[in-house]
Amino acid sequence: MTRWPVPVVLAAMLAAPLLAQQAAPPFEQWRAELMAEARTRGFDAALVTRALGRAEPREQVIAEDRNQAEIVQTLETYYNSRVRPTMVDYGREMAVEHAALLADLERVYGVPGEFLLAIWGMESSFGRFTGGVPVFDALVTLAWDPRRADLFRGQIFDALQIVAGGDVDLDDMTGSWAGAMGQAQFLPSSYLALAVDHDGDGRRDIWNSTADALASMANYLVQQSGWNRGYTWGREVRAPSGLADEVPGRATGGCPGMRRMTERRPLAAWQAAGVRRTDGGALPAVEIDGSLVAIDGRAFLVYDNYDALMRYNCVHRYALTVAMFAAQLR
């Protein structure tokens, strides 16, 4: 995912009062303890030294983590900054170039090619920009920073497992500021669980193989949420003001953004509540449940496939942008 750096001093970010953030431990001591734990987990000592002995915290990583565009920008600004006409044009070129691959993936996984193209475009500009930050620098920074330390400490050991497995050389293991890797921008845990060797060369290469990257995205969508071949993601709608706040939210399940969505209700119930298509017409007369998402003055009625997009990145502005981008690439 593309981010823009925000100049800020690392120490000031760690001490920011709005975050009520505890101080990070002394780095050299923390790294030594991390390396010792890696060795006790059975990783080769030479690999641990190469991967972690030279890893250093990066100020930009902390700054980016505190200023993610999906959170601070409106849906319109976020969408327009990413889905420019040149991106749409290039995405359509990629649809033609990889038509056979996309058709094969839809046959195997059931995910339409336009959604894979949209995610590919959003995550790495169709493989052109996969990130130049050493993955272990990014992960070490985020594991040392107390805000999400437990999550990213685990990702470090997963990343060591990837290198030990031989799918990628340590020096080639670069990615985004968040440690997300390759054309698919998978975290190490997602790579281990869901990356696919679609081109059959014996390696799950989401860095250099478009086939592996797109197949891995499709596998992620299917395995994390299940993709319903019979329906799309949802639609933008007109909804009575305040309706999304009046309907109970999802009590459990899914990521935090999903729990803030309304409970699922049949389309007939939403029709009765005054929800209409954007042109004022009636909702489709089909038996499917949907949740209402109200964001930045707009409303969307979303189905189960939208949950899959949210599990790729649990932010509504991201998932909605992917869905609307896919509509332009269909």
Buried (B, 14 or more C-beta within 10 A) or exposed (E): BBBEEEEBEBEEBBEEEEEEBEEBEEBEEBBEEBBEBBBEEEBBEEBBEBBBEEBEBBBBBBBBBBBBBBEEBEBEEBBEEBBEEEBBEBBBEBBEEBEEBBEBBBEBBBBBBBBBBBBBBBBBBBBEEBBEBBBBBBBBBBBBBBBEBEEBBBBBBBBBBBBBEEBBEBEEBBBBBBBBBBBBBBBBBBBBBBBBBBBEEEBBBBBBBBBBBBBBBBBBBBBBBEBBEEBBBBBBBBBEEEBBEEBEBBEEEBEEBBEEBBEBBBBEBBBEBEBBBEEEEEBEEEEBEBBBBBEEEBBBBBBBBBBBBBBBBBBBBBBBBBBBBBBBBE
